[in-house]
Amino acid sequence: MPDEHNKHITEALGGQYIPPMTHEERKERERVRNLIEGVATCYNSLVHLETDDARRDELLAKRAHYDEEFRRRGSMTPEERQEVLRTYPALLSQLRTELGE
């Protein structure tokens, strides 16, 4: 029982201790959130502007994909977050151009 005194309270109660995020990790997660939200917002705008039903359905599917990405962003692996940071800025720029922003 002496080891119980050296454990973090979470571990002592049967959970797993997860250290707090670093400042860099918080910034990374915020950038990921902003990028995913921006892409989803652009697709939402494109859906509302589209008059062709087939194209609207395609845009709705893409919007649903990015909405799901937004919901699961907290459980993304570091590699997935890096992929978002690497690829989403260009996608966001392309979508904004398509919207005429």
Backbone hydrogen bonds, N-H to C=O, Kabsch-Sander energy under -0.5 kcal/mol:
donor,donor_aa,acceptor,acceptor_aa,energy
4,E,1,M,-1.0
5,H,1,M,-0.5
5,H,2,P,-1.0
6,N,3,D,-1.1
7,K,4,E,-0.7
12,A,8,H,-2.4
13,L,9,I,-1.6
14,G,11,E,-1.7
15,G,10,T,-2.9
17,Y,15,G,-0.5
26,R,22,T,-2.3
27,K,23,H,-2.2
28,E,24,E,-2.5
29,R,25,E,-2.7
30,E,26,R,-2.1
31,R,27,K,-2.4
32,V,28,E,-2.5
33,R,29,R,-2.5
34,N,30,E,-2.6
35,L,31,R,-2.5
36,I,32,V,-2.6
37,E,33,R,-2.6
38,G,34,N,-2.3
39,V,35,L,-2.4
40,A,36,I,-2.6
41,T,37,E,-2.4
42,C,38,G,-2.1
43,Y,39,V,-2.4
44,N,40,A,-2.2
45,S,41,T,-2.3
46,L,42,C,-2.7
47,V,43,Y,-2.4
48,H,44,N,-1.7
49,L,45,S,-1.3
50,E,46,L,-1.7
53,D,51,T,-0.5
56,R,52,D,-2.5
57,D,53,D,-2.3
58,E,54,A,-1.9
59,L,55,R,-2.5
60,L,56,R,-2.7
61,A,57,D,-2.0
62,K,58,E,-2.0
63,R,59,L,-2.8
64,A,60,L,-2.4
65,H,61,A,-2.0
66,Y,62,K,-2.2
67,D,63,R,-2.4
68,E,64,A,-2.1
69,E,65,H,-2.1
70,F,66,Y,-2.2
71,R,67,D,-2.0
72,R,68,E,-2.0
73,R,70,F,-0.8
75,S,72,R,-1.7
76,M,73,R,-1.1
81,R,77,T,-2.4
82,Q,78,P,-2.2
83,E,79,E,-2.0
84,V,80,E,-2.1
85,L,81,R,-2.5
86,R,82,Q,-1.9
87,T,83,E,-2.5
88,Y,84,V,-2.4
91,L,87,T,-1.5
92,L,88,Y,-3.2
93,S,89,P,-2.2
94,Q,90,A,-2.4
95,L,91,L,-2.6
96,R,92,L,-2.5
97,T,93,S,-2.1
98,E,94,Q,-2.2
99,L,95,L,-1.8
100,G,96,R,-0.7
100,G,97,T,-0.9
101,E,96,R,-2.9
